[in-house]
Amino acid sequence: MAAAGRWIGCNEHAFAIRDSSPVTPLHTLILPKRHVADFFLCTDEERRDIMVLLFRAKEEIMEGDLSVSGFNVGVNIGKSAGQTVFHVHVHLIPRRDGDVKNPRGGVRGVIPEKQSY
């Protein structure tokens, strides 16, 4: 588990930290406190607390950075889906107008040839 000193928020079953290799400024990760590799194996309580922190982090980012105009939310589950850290973490990635040439397709870009449709 990440050092509590890095936490920017927490509740009974989850905590939030800034990503150490952010895709965009304020990229945030929300993780369960219990070690579990697969999001689908989280308890109902863990998922609830993850979602509470996800919404709280979104609001704090929006209040603190008026340039944020959208978000990507994602979870990689399993090696074939790109998971490299085998502790559940939900990505909250703030987006800004013009941060990429063409944002169409959003998370579909994990398979580049499927991004534009």
C-alpha positions as CSV (number, residue, x, y, z in Angstrom):
1,M,0.0,0.0,0.0
2,A,1.2,3.5,-0.8
3,A,2.7,5.5,2.1
4,A,-0.1,7.3,3.9
5,G,1.9,10.5,3.5
6,R,1.1,10.5,-0.3
7,W,-2.7,10.1,0.4
8,I,-4.8,13.1,-0.8
9,G,-8.0,11.5,0.5
10,C,-9.2,8.3,2.3
11,N,-12.1,6.7,3.8
12,E,-12.7,3.3,5.5
13,H,-11.8,1.0,2.5
14,A,-10.0,3.2,0.0
15,F,-7.5,6.0,-0.5
16,A,-6.5,8.4,-3.3
17,I,-3.1,9.5,-4.4
18,R,-1.7,11.5,-7.4
19,D,-0.2,9.2,-10.1
20,S,3.6,9.2,-9.9
21,S,3.7,9.1,-13.8
22,P,0.7,11.3,-14.7
23,V,-0.8,11.3,-18.1
24,T,-2.1,14.8,-17.4
25,P,-1.6,17.2,-14.5
26,L,-3.7,16.1,-11.4
27,H,-4.0,12.5,-12.7
28,T,-5.3,10.7,-9.6
29,L,-5.5,7.0,-8.6
30,I,-8.1,5.6,-6.2
31,L,-7.2,2.3,-4.6
32,P,-8.7,-0.1,-2.1
33,K,-6.7,-0.4,1.2
34,R,-6.9,-4.2,1.1
35,H,-4.5,-5.8,-1.4
36,V,-6.6,-7.1,-4.3
37,A,-5.4,-7.4,-7.9
38,D,-8.7,-7.5,-9.7
39,F,-11.4,-4.8,-9.5
40,F,-14.1,-7.4,-9.9
41,L,-12.9,-9.1,-6.7
42,C,-13.4,-5.9,-4.6
43,T,-16.1,-6.1,-2.0
44,D,-19.2,-4.1,-2.3
45,E,-17.9,-1.8,0.5
46,E,-14.6,-1.3,-1.3
47,R,-16.3,-0.4,-4.6
48,R,-18.6,2.0,-2.8
49,D,-15.7,3.7,-1.0
50,I,-13.7,3.8,-4.3
51,M,-16.6,5.6,-6.0
52,V,-17.0,8.0,-3.1
53,L,-13.4,9.1,-3.5
54,L,-13.6,9.1,-7.3
55,F,-16.4,11.6,-7.2
56,R,-14.7,13.7,-4.4
57,A,-11.4,13.8,-6.3
58,K,-13.3,14.9,-9.5
59,E,-15.0,17.8,-7.6
60,E,-11.7,18.9,-6.0
61,I,-9.9,18.8,-9.4
62,M,-12.7,20.8,-11.0
63,E,-12.7,23.4,-8.2
64,G,-8.9,23.8,-8.3
65,D,-8.2,23.8,-12.0
66,L,-10.7,25.7,-14.2
67,S,-8.9,24.5,-17.3
68,V,-10.3,20.9,-16.8
69,S,-13.2,20.3,-19.2
70,G,-13.5,16.5,-19.1
71,F,-12.2,13.2,-17.6
72,N,-11.3,9.7,-18.5
73,V,-11.9,7.1,-15.8
74,G,-10.4,3.7,-16.3
75,V,-9.3,0.4,-14.7
76,N,-6.8,-2.0,-16.2
77,I,-7.7,-5.6,-15.2
78,G,-5.3,-8.3,-16.1
79,K,-2.0,-8.4,-18.1
80,S,-3.7,-8.5,-21.5
81,A,-5.6,-5.3,-20.6
82,G,-2.3,-3.5,-19.7
83,Q,-2.3,-4.0,-16.0
84,T,1.3,-3.7,-14.7
85,V,0.6,-3.0,-11.0
86,F,-1.4,-5.8,-9.6
87,H,-3.2,-3.9,-6.9
88,V,-6.5,-2.4,-8.1
89,H,-6.3,1.3,-9.0
90,V,-8.9,3.4,-10.7
91,H,-7.4,6.2,-12.9
92,L,-9.1,9.6,-12.9
93,I,-7.4,11.5,-15.7
94,P,-8.4,15.2,-16.1
95,R,-8.7,16.4,-19.6
96,R,-8.4,19.8,-21.1
97,D,-9.5,21.2,-24.4
98,G,-6.6,20.8,-26.9
99,D,-4.5,18.4,-24.7
100,V,-4.5,16.0,-27.7
101,K,-5.1,16.7,-31.4
102,N,-8.2,14.6,-31.6
103,P,-9.8,13.2,-28.4
104,R,-12.6,11.3,-30.3
105,G,-12.8,7.8,-29.0
106,G,-11.3,8.5,-25.6
107,V,-10.6,5.2,-23.8
108,R,-11.1,3.3,-27.1
109,G,-7.6,4.5,-27.9
110,V,-6.1,1.6,-25.9
111,I,-6.5,-0.2,-29.3
112,P,-5.4,2.7,-31.6
113,E,-7.0,1.4,-34.8
114,K,-10.4,1.3,-33.0
115,Q,-10.2,4.8,-31.6
116,S,-11.8,6.6,-34.5
117,Y,-15.2,5.3,-35.5
